[in-house]
Every structure is written in structure tokens, then in C-alpha cells.
């Protein structure tokens, strides 16, 4: 996006469909129609407005990698033997993809943005699903909401939120609290990591 002077928006700028109509922010001309359709669909969902985020978790960067201490623990765990599956998201640059289950506005031509039914099926076969990560207000929160949506109450009852191993994006704490409240209403167990590792 750029404004009338060709300047790009600062991080945390919200861009709406009306901004495109007014000419406040403009996408590349060849993406104007697609961008308007996308922003309209995003706004109709009411989850989040379109926001310009600082670049983070870019594929191939340190932010995309598993933190070394956690990676080491995963490798030890996998030697039991046990399998580690990595779920990729955010590979389509024309839709936001907070959730590990589906993009905010799925692209009908790109299966990577659509509901990951294999993941839902795999989790439904599990006895427990432990959830941790960053950020509860966005990526973890949307993943949880999509797990409830696509996996139903039966999956929700298997989920254990490890509350002290996640946090919210600063300024969006109310979104994280809302996810936690909705989770508790569905019978999701909320605990702390120390209680889980005492076995």
C-alpha cells in the first residue's frame, strides 16, 4: 500500500475498504479489485480489520524457526520414537493467515489457505491437544477458534491451553482474554506448564 505521496503505511496502520475508496491508501493498480474484495470480506467477518504488521516470522528467517531450546526438546521427544509434524501457514501473500487451520479469507484457488482438514482429523484422533505459542490474541487465538469451529465440542474438550506459555500482542490483551473466556465456556482445560510436566 502507498498514500498519495507514495509513502508506505507505518506498522499497526489499519486499512479499510473505505480507505481505498477515499484514496487514503492504494494497493498496486493491478490488485485494486482483488484488494477491495479481500478487505470487504475481512470486514464482514468482524474478527480483525486489516492491519499492517511489522515484518515477522518470514519464511527462512530466525523468526520462522523453532526456538533452539524448544527444538532440542522436540528432537529428544521424537527419539522415543514419536513424530513431529510442522504445519505451515502464511504462504499466500494475498491473504492474512493467523490461524494454523485456515486463512482469514481463504482463496478458492489455493488449497494452502483453505481448512486443513487433515489437521482437524489428526487432532480428533488424539487423547489430548496441548496448545501453546504466541500470540494468544492472534495466531494462537484464531487457531483455537478454528479448532472449535471445525472440530466441534468433542475436539474442544480434548484441548489443554498452557496459559503461562503464551502472551498477547501488546494492546490486544482484550482479544486474548476473549479467546480464553470462549475456551472455558466450551469446557477447555486451562493450566500452567508446571502442572503438566509433573508426571
Buried (B, 14 or more C-beta within 10 A) or exposed (E): BEBEEEEEBEEEBEBBBEBBEEEBBBBEEEEEEEBBEBBEBBBEEEBBEBBBEEEEBEEEEEEEEEEEEEEEEBEEEEEEEEEEEEEEBBEBEBBBBBBBBBBBBBBEEEEBBBBBEEBBEEBBEEEEBBBBBBBBBBBBBBBBBBBBBBBEEEBBBBBBBBBEBBBBBEEBEEBBBBBBEBBEEBEBBBEEEEEBEEE
